[in-house]
Amino acid sequence: MSKKTYRMNIAGLKRELTIFPLNDKLSIAGFIMFGDTELTTACAEELLKKAPEYDCILTAEAKGIPLAHEMSRLDGGRRYCLARKKPKLYMSDIVCVSVRSITTEGEQKLYLDGADAEFMKGRRVLIVDDVISTGESLSALKTLAEEVGGNIVGCMAALAEGEAAERNDIIYLEKLPLFTPDGSPIV
């Protein structure tokens, strides 16, 4: 059986996104930047045109990493900080928050290394992710930034999925609909 796809234009590039069932009532289109350097660079360039002034980028592991890295590289190598899903041996003075995400089952935690926390203190923080959907991951990143004394200047994503596209507190490039179980866009 062939997978259903959704064709869209993202940062001037055409892509076919495979539609996956999320549950028995809802499907989503998979937006994966990993390995698509052309798309990652195009999205980073377009987001930087819309970005407020910032000192560092904060993103969550894992799908936001390529975008944050490329935005940082294109903007002169500004630092980006990473909220990890599990603490690493080399991390110290860890700051932790809980999050629920549409694409991850159950509650998960995000961990920020103390060195990143110290760097963000008093600085203008731009939160970046690949897709914003329910806003739970975004909320967790905001909480992390605020807990360490960062000043959030904006929240950005390549795509805003479903109701997130109606929010006025995020900057994004394109709207991504949600889908019925048979793969039809929900309007």
N, C-alpha and C positions, 0 to 999 in steps of 0.2 A: 504494500500500500504506500503510495507516495505521500509525502508530508505536504500539508498546505503551507503556503507562504504568503507574506504580505510585502508588496513592493512599495518602497518609499524613497524619497530623495532626502539625503542627510548631508548638510554642508556642501551641497552641489554634486554629490555622488549618489548614484542609484544603487540600492541594495535590496536583496530579497531576504526577508527575515522569516525564519521557520516558526510556525505557530505550534505551541506546546500546550497541552492541557494543564491547568493549574489545579483544578478540582473538577467535580462533575457538573459545575455550573459556569465555569470561566476558563478561558484560554488566554495566553499571552504570546506575544511575538518575541523571540529571543534576539536580543541585541548584544552581540559579542564583538568587542573591539580587539581582543587578543589576536595577534597575528595579522590584523588588517592595518598595517602602518599607514597606508594612504588615507583611510577613513579617520584614524586616530589623529593624524596631522591636520587634516582638513577641519575636523571638529575643534581641535585645540586652537587653530588660527581663528575660526569664527567666534568661539567663545571669548578669546582674548580681546576681540574687537568690542565686545559688550561688557567686559569685566570692569568693575569699579577699581579704584586704586587699592592695592593690597601689598602686604609684606611677605605673606606665605600662604600656601595652599594646604588645606587639610582634606584628605580623602580616606575612604574606608577600603580595607582589603576585601576583595581582590580586584573586582572589575573596574574600579576607578583609578587604579594605579597607572595604566598606560596613558590615560588622558591627563592626569595630574603631572606625570613626568614630562609629557610632551609640551604641555602649557608652560611648565617651569623652564624647559629647555629653550622654547621659542621666546620666552620673556627674559632672557639673559641669565638663566640659571638660578632664578629665585628658588629658595628652599621650599620643598613640600614635605609635609608630615603625614605619617601613615598610622591610622587606627587599625590595629591588627585584631584578628578573630581569636587568637590565642597568644598568651605572653610567650616571649622568646627568652632563652637563657641569658642573652646579653642585655636584656632590658632591666632597668632599675627604676625605683621610685614610680612605679606604674600607676596610672590613673585609669579607672575602669567604669564603664556604663553598660546597661543592658539595652537590648534592641530586639524588635520583632520585624522581620522583613517578609515581603510578599513571596520572595523566591527562596527563602530558607525556612525549613520547618522548625517550629518551636522558637523559644527565646535563645538569643545568643548574646555574647558580650563583646564589647570593643575595648581594646587596651591601647593606651598611649604611653610611650616611653617617657620617662622623666626628663630626658634631655630635650625632647620635642616639646614637652609641656613647658619647660623653662624658656625655650626659644619663643614660643607663642605668647608668653606673658606680655601684655601691654601692646602687642602687635596687631595689625589689621589682618584678619584671617578670612580667606576666601574658601568656602566649602565647595568641593567639586565632586561630582559623581557621574557615572555613565547614564543612568536612568533614575528619575525620581518618580515613584508610584504612590505608595501609601504615605510616604514621608516619615516613616519610622526610623530608617537609617539616618535621614537628614536630621531628625530630632535628636538622635543619639550623638551625632557629630557636633551639633550645636551645643548640647550639654557638655560634651568633652571640652570644647573650646572655651565655653563660659567658665567651667570649673577651674581651668588653668589660667584664667585672666586674659584670654584672647578677646579681641574686639571683632566680632563678626561683621564683615562689610558686605557680604553677599553670599548667595547660594546658587550654584550653576550646575547644569547637566546638559548633556547632548540631547536627551529626550525627556519629555514629561509624559507619563503614561496615565491614561484614564483621567480621573478627576484632578490629578496634579496639574494638568494643563490649564485649569481654571484658577490656580493660585496666583496671587500677585507678588509673592515673596521669593519667587525663584526666577532665574533667567535660564532659558533653554533655547535650543535651536529648532526643534520640531516636536509636534504632538504625535504620540503613539497611542492608537486606540487599544482598548481591551477587546476581547473576542468571545463569541459564543462558543460552546463546545464543538460546534461544527466548523468553526473557523471564520465565521462572518463577523465583521467589525461591529461593535456596539456603538451606536451613534448617540 
